[in-house]
Amino acid sequence: MNQTFYASKMSKFPTHKINAIPSGDDGILVSDVLKLITGSKYYDELYSALNVEEIKDDYIKIPGATILVDKVDSESNKYIKFDVKSDYEGLKFRHLDQESDTDDVLEVHFDERRQITFPHIVSEEKQAEIHGAVIKAVPRYSAQASLLESLYGMNRYAGDLATKSLRDLVLKNLQLIEEAHRDEARELKKHTKWYRLLRDETDGQYYFRALITDVYKDYNIGVSVFIALISLHKLMKDSDGNLAYSVKSFDYNESYINTVFEEDGGLQIPKIGLAKFMLELSNSEITRGAVKINGLCSIIADEKDKEEVTVHMQSPKRVRTSIVSISHKDRPKTAMQAMNLAENLKTVRDDLYKDIAAISTKDPKKILFRFREKLKNDRTISKTNRNQIYTSLEQHITSFYELFKLMGGAEEVIAGEGFDAIEHLRFIAFLAITAPQ
């Protein structure tokens, strides 16, 4: 099994990438998939909305499903997630690195809490521990930026101060804001927020994950995978053997999942190779919505006596690739009733195949030129990786095999940047390949 790890700035949590499925993993029982939602407050609603009772004894014939479920379940159990409601006056701050004048990471102390709730079922003993704990949370991802921005747009100002070795003024400003909010004569609107926190069960460290709202529904990574596997199983079952899927690869951490399910079969493209249709499940719990399933495509190019090469592409027009989209505001019953997986999947697949069917009539050199030009001034991919890719594309090619080898190599370069950068590169690949010549 091939597994890699990478981490982003402000993140203790590495993202694990599984891109090879163990032999013998040919699927999973529905009853074993249920562990992904055990403890969820929406267990009964999801069970009912997806009519799980009718298939509870079924075996889901999706190769790779067992490792997907086991890895996601194991990662989810490493942390206790809970939500704290607090006024701004109940917070205290300190810079984590006391030796650096430019450190801009603020540890948040939740000294006065209005309320603590748990989105999953947690033992009374652990709840009591957290209620009685001194909570000092380290911000992760964009949590700190979101909090500072909610304080009169302070995020950029705080960053500028820190880079100029004036971080003491950041704390002074935060203190002045607290004093202003305690001053009743000012009649300021209460700054009361819900904070998503995590406790690492291996070392007891607390993390500030995000600001959330009081209507937030906790569709976590386990819930996402559960919905995808159950829905795909029912779709395959209804197709009478005409549809089959397998897990191609997946990336995950404690609050992020990106899984690619590959459909059996494909579209043969003359003189090039095979186009494959795939479903991409994504959920980063906070910032990218809850459960999203999009369609994407890959082309597997072959050449005599050479190893196959693959390039992935995806239309940047969401309306053309979105198959399922469930937000954190949707109730499970409402979301499941609105989900039209079979019809949307067919529409997206047909559109993608139509877009790439004529590729064999095009000039690979012109496609490479467009791909390079679109990357040249791109701002989504990091400058270092962008320059490395741009340099690697300065080659003379004569075939689609050589083209796709270069384009596929570009995705390997940015693997550590995470989902947004990879998705963006696939947009660029799609636009370069499908543009008229």
C-alpha positions in Angstrom: 0.0 0.0 0.0 1.3 3.4 -1.0 0.7 6.1 1.7 2.2 9.6 1.9 1.8 12.5 4.2 1.9 16.3 3.9 1.0 19.2 6.1 -0.1 22.8 5.5 0.9 26.0 7.4 -0.7 26.4 10.8 -1.5 22.7 10.9 -0.4 19.9 13.2 -2.7 17.6 11.4 -1.0 15.8 8.5 -3.0 14.9 5.4 -2.7 11.3 4.6 -2.9 10.1 1.0 -3.8 6.6 0.1 -3.2 5.9 -3.6 -3.0 2.2 -3.8 -5.7 -0.2 -2.6 -4.6 -3.5 -0.8 -5.3 -6.7 -2.7 -8.2 -8.6 -1.2 -10.2 -5.4 -0.3 -13.2 -6.0 -2.6 -15.8 -4.2 -0.6 -17.5 -4.0 2.8 -20.7 -4.9 4.6 -23.3 -2.2 5.1 -23.3 -3.1 8.8 -19.5 -2.2 9.0 -20.0 1.2 7.2 -22.5 2.1 10.0 -19.7 2.6 12.4 -18.9 5.9 10.6 -22.1 7.5 11.9 -22.2 5.7 15.3 -22.2 8.5 17.8 -23.6 11.1 15.4 -26.6 13.0 16.5 -28.0 12.4 13.0 -27.6 8.6 13.1 -31.4 7.9 13.1 -32.2 10.6 10.5 -29.5 9.3 8.1 -30.5 5.7 8.6 -34.1 6.5 7.8 -33.4 9.0 5.0 -31.2 6.5 3.1 -33.6 3.6 3.8 -30.6 1.6 5.3 -33.0 -0.9 6.9 -33.7 -2.3 3.4 -30.0 -3.0 2.7 -28.6 -3.6 6.2 -27.4 -7.1 5.3 -26.0 -6.2 1.9 -22.3 -6.3 0.9 -21.1 -3.2 -0.9 -19.0 -4.4 -3.9 -16.7 -1.3 -4.1 -13.1 -2.4 -4.0 -11.2 -0.2 -1.5 -14.2 0.5 0.7 -12.8 -1.3 3.7 -9.5 0.6 3.9 -11.4 3.9 3.3 -13.9 3.2 6.1 -11.2 1.9 8.5 -8.8 4.9 7.9 -11.5 7.5 8.3 -13.0 5.9 11.4 -9.5 5.6 13.0 -8.7 9.2 12.3 -12.0 10.5 13.6 -11.5 8.7 16.9 -8.2 10.5 17.6 -10.0 13.6 18.6 -13.0 14.8 20.6 -14.8 17.6 18.8 -16.8 20.1 20.9 -18.2 23.6 20.4 -17.8 26.5 22.9 -20.0 29.5 23.0 -18.2 32.5 24.4 -18.3 36.3 24.6 -15.2 38.1 23.4 -14.6 39.3 27.0 -14.3 35.6 28.0 -11.2 35.1 25.8 -7.5 35.7 26.6 -4.6 35.6 24.2 -0.8 35.0 24.2 1.8 34.5 21.5 2.9 30.9 21.3 6.6 31.5 20.6 7.8 33.8 23.3 11.3 34.0 21.8 10.2 35.4 18.4 9.1 39.0 17.9 7.5 38.1 14.6 5.5 35.1 15.7 1.9 35.6 14.8 0.3 32.5 16.2 -2.1 33.4 19.1 -3.0 30.8 21.6 -6.7 31.4 22.7 -7.6 30.9 26.3 -11.3 30.2 26.9 -11.5 31.5 30.5 -15.3 32.3 30.6 -17.6 30.0 28.6 -21.3 30.4 28.1 -21.9 26.9 26.9 -20.2 23.7 25.7 -21.9 21.3 23.4 -20.8 18.0 21.8 -21.8 17.2 18.2 -21.1 13.5 18.8 -22.0 11.3 21.7 -19.3 11.6 24.3 -19.0 9.7 27.6 -20.1 11.7 30.7 -16.6 11.3 32.1 -14.9 13.0 29.1 -17.6 15.7 29.0 -16.9 16.4 32.7 -13.1 16.6 32.0 -13.6 19.2 29.3 -16.2 21.2 31.3 -13.7 21.4 34.1 -10.6 21.9 32.0 -8.4 25.0 31.6 -8.8 25.3 27.8 -5.8 26.9 26.0 -6.3 26.2 22.3 -3.8 26.5 19.4 -5.4 27.8 16.2 -5.3 25.7 13.1 -6.1 26.3 9.4 -7.8 29.7 9.0 -9.4 29.8 12.5 -7.1 32.6 13.8 -7.7 34.7 10.6 -11.4 34.3 10.9 -11.5 35.4 14.5 -9.3 38.4 13.9 -11.3 39.4 10.9 -14.5 39.3 13.0 -12.8 41.9 15.3 -13.4 45.0 13.2 -11.3 43.6 10.3 -8.2 43.2 12.4 -6.6 40.3 10.6 -4.4 42.1 8.0 -3.4 44.8 10.6 -2.3 42.1 13.1 -0.3 40.4 10.4 1.5 43.6 9.4 2.4 44.3 13.0 3.8 40.9 13.5 6.0 41.0 10.4 7.4 44.3 11.7 8.4 42.8 15.1 5.5 44.7 16.7 3.5 41.7 17.9 3.2 43.2 21.4 0.9 45.8 19.8 -1.4 43.0 18.6 -2.0 41.9 22.1 -2.5 45.5 23.2 -5.1 46.0 20.5 -6.9 42.8 21.5 -6.9 44.0 25.2 -8.3 47.4 24.2 -11.1 45.7 22.2 -11.9 43.7 25.3 -12.0 46.8 27.5 -14.3 48.5 25.0 -16.7 45.6 25.1 -16.8 45.6 28.9 -17.6 49.3 28.9 -21.4 49.4 29.0 -21.5 53.1 28.1 -20.2 52.3 24.6 -23.3 50.1 24.0 -21.3 47.8 21.6 -23.0 44.8 20.1 -22.0 41.6 21.9 -19.3 39.7 20.2 -20.6 36.2 21.0 -19.4 33.3 18.8 -19.4 29.6 18.6 -15.9 28.1 18.4 -15.2 24.6 17.1 -12.5 23.0 19.3 -10.7 19.7 19.2 -9.0 17.8 22.0 -6.2 15.4 20.8 -6.8 12.2 22.8 -3.1 11.2 22.5 -1.7 14.2 24.4 -4.6 16.3 25.7 -3.8 19.3 23.5 -6.6 21.6 22.5 -7.0 23.2 19.1 -9.2 26.0 17.8 -10.5 24.7 14.5 -13.0 27.3 13.3 -15.8 29.7 14.0 -19.1 28.1 13.3 -22.8 29.2 13.4 -25.6 28.1 15.6 -27.3 26.4 12.6 -24.2 24.4 11.7 -25.0 20.7 11.1 -22.0 18.5 11.8 -21.6 16.5 8.6 -18.1 15.2 9.3 -15.8 13.1 7.2 -17.3 9.9 8.5 -20.9 11.0 7.6 -19.6 12.1 4.1 -18.1 8.7 3.3 -21.2 6.9 4.7 -23.5 8.9 2.5 -21.3 8.3 -0.6 -20.9 4.5 -0.1 -24.5 3.8 0.7 -25.7 6.0 -2.2 -23.3 4.4 -4.7 -24.2 0.9 -3.5 -27.9 1.6 -4.1 -27.1 3.1 -7.5 -25.1 0.1 -8.6 -27.8 -2.3 -7.3 -30.5 -0.5 -9.3 -28.4 -0.6 -12.4 -28.6 -4.5 -12.6 -24.8 -4.8 -13.0 -24.4 -2.0 -15.6 -22.5 0.2 -13.1 -19.5 -0.5 -10.9 -17.1 1.6 -9.0 -13.9 1.2 -7.0 -11.9 3.5 -4.7 -9.1 5.0 -6.8 -7.4 7.1 -4.1 -8.3 9.2 -1.1 -6.7 12.0 1.0 -7.9 12.6 4.6 -7.2 14.1 8.0 -9.3 14.8 11.1 -11.7 17.2 9.2 -11.0 16.8 5.5 -11.7 14.0 3.0 -11.2 13.8 -0.7 -12.1 10.4 -2.3 -12.0 9.5 -6.0 -14.3 6.6 -7.0 -13.5 5.3 -10.5 -16.2 4.0 -12.8 -15.6 0.7 -14.6 -15.3 0.9 -18.4 -14.6 4.2 -20.2 -14.5 5.9 -23.5 -11.8 4.8 -26.0 -10.1 7.7 -27.7 -8.5 6.8 -31.1 -4.7 6.8 -31.1 -4.5 8.1 -27.5 -6.0 5.7 -24.9 -8.9 5.4 -22.6 -10.9 8.2 -20.9 -12.2 7.2 -17.5 -15.1 8.9 -15.6 -14.7 9.4 -11.8 -16.7 10.7 -8.9 -14.9 12.9 -6.4 -16.3 13.1 -2.9 -15.0 16.1 -0.9 -15.7 17.6 2.5 -13.5 19.8 4.6 -16.3 20.1 7.3 -16.0 23.9 7.7 -15.0 25.9 4.7 -16.0 23.9 1.6 -19.5 22.8 2.6 -20.5 19.4 3.8 -21.0 16.6 1.2 -20.0 17.3 -2.3 -19.7 14.8 -5.2 -18.4 16.1 -8.5 -17.6 14.5 -11.8 -14.1 14.5 -13.2 -12.3 12.7 -16.0 -8.9 11.2 -16.6 -7.2 10.1 -19.8 -4.9 7.1 -19.6 -2.5 7.4 -22.5 -0.5 4.4 -23.7 2.4 3.9 -26.1 4.1 0.7 -27.2 6.6 -0.6 -24.7 6.1 2.3 -22.3 4.3 2.7 -19.0 0.8 4.2 -19.1 0.5 7.8 -18.0 -2.6 9.6 -16.6 -3.8 13.1 -16.6 -6.9 14.3 -14.6 -9.1 17.1 -15.6 -12.3 18.8 -14.4 -14.5 21.5 -15.8 -14.3 24.7 -13.8 -18.0 25.3 -14.3 -19.6 23.9 -11.2 -23.0 23.6 -12.8 -21.6 21.1 -15.2 -19.7 18.9 -12.7 -21.8 19.1 -9.5 -23.6 15.8 -8.9 -24.4 16.1 -5.1 -24.1 19.2 -2.9 -25.3 19.1 0.7 -24.7 22.2 3.0 -24.1 22.3 6.7 -27.5 24.0 7.0 -29.5 21.0 5.5 -31.3 18.5 7.6 -30.5 14.9 6.5 -34.1 14.1 5.4 -34.3 17.3 3.2 -30.8 16.7 1.8 -31.4 13.1 0.9 -34.8 13.9 -0.8 -33.1 16.5 -3.0 -30.3 14.2 -4.0 -30.7 13.0 -7.6 -27.6 11.0 -8.0 -28.4 8.8 -11.0 -29.7 11.5 -13.3 -27.1 14.1 -12.4 -24.3 11.5 -12.7 -25.3 10.5 -16.2 -25.6 14.2 -17.3 -22.2 15.1 -16.0 -20.5 12.0 -17.4 -22.1 12.5 -20.9 -21.0 16.1 -20.9 -17.4 15.3 -20.0 -17.0 12.6 -22.5 -18.4 14.9 -25.2 -15.9 17.5 -24.3 -12.9 15.3 -24.7 -14.1 13.0 -27.5 -12.5 15.1 -30.2 -9.1 15.5 -28.6 -7.4 13.1 -31.1 -8.0 15.7 -33.9 -6.0 18.3 -32.0 -2.4 19.2 -31.9 -0.7 18.2 -28.6 1.9 21.0 -29.0 -0.8 23.6 -29.0 -2.4 22.1 -26.0 0.9 22.2 -24.1 1.4 25.8 -25.1 -2.0 26.8 -23.7 -1.4 24.8 -20.5 1.9 26.6 -20.0 0.4 30.0 -20.7 -2.4 29.5 -18.2 0.1 28.5 -15.6 2.5 31.4 -16.3 0.6 34.1 -14.3 -1.5 31.8 -12.1 -1.8 32.9 -8.4 -3.5 29.8 -6.9 -0.6 27.5 -7.1 2.5 28.5 -5.1 5.2 30.5 -6.9 7.9 27.8 -6.3 5.8 25.0 -7.6 4.4 27.0 -10.5 7.9 27.9 -11.6 9.1 24.3 -11.3 6.1 23.1 -13.4 6.5 25.9 -16.0 10.2 25.0 -16.5 9.4 21.3 -16.8 7.0 22.0 -19.6 9.6 23.7 -21.8 10.1 20.7 -23.9 9.5 19.7 -27.5 6.8 17.0 -27.8 5.4 15.1 -30.7 2.7 12.9 -29.2 -0.2 13.0 -26.7 1.6 10.4 -24.6 4.4 12.9 -24.1 1.9 15.7 -23.4 0.0 13.7 -20.7 3.2 12.6 -19.1 4.2 16.2 -18.6 0.7 17.3 -17.4 0.5 14.3 -15.0 3.9 15.2 -13.6 2.6 18.7 -12.8 0.0 17.3 -10.5 2.6 15.3 -8.6 4.6 18.5 -8.1 1.7 20.2 -6.2 0.5 17.2 -4.3 1.6 18.8 -1.0 -0.4 22.0 -1.6 -3.7 20.3 -0.9 -7.1 20.0 -2.6 -7.6 23.5 -3.8 -4.4 23.7 -5.8 -4.9 20.2 -7.3 -8.4 21.0 -8.3 -7.3 24.3 -9.8 -4.6 22.5 -11.9 -7.3 20.1 -13.2 -9.3 23.1 -14.3 -6.4 24.4 -16.2 -5.8 21.0 -17.8 -9.5 20.8 -18.9 -9.5 24.3 -20.4 -6.2 23.6 -22.3 -7.4 20.3 -23.7 -11.0 21.2 -24.6 -10.3 24.7 -26.1 -11.0 24.9 -29.9 -8.0 25.0 -32.2 
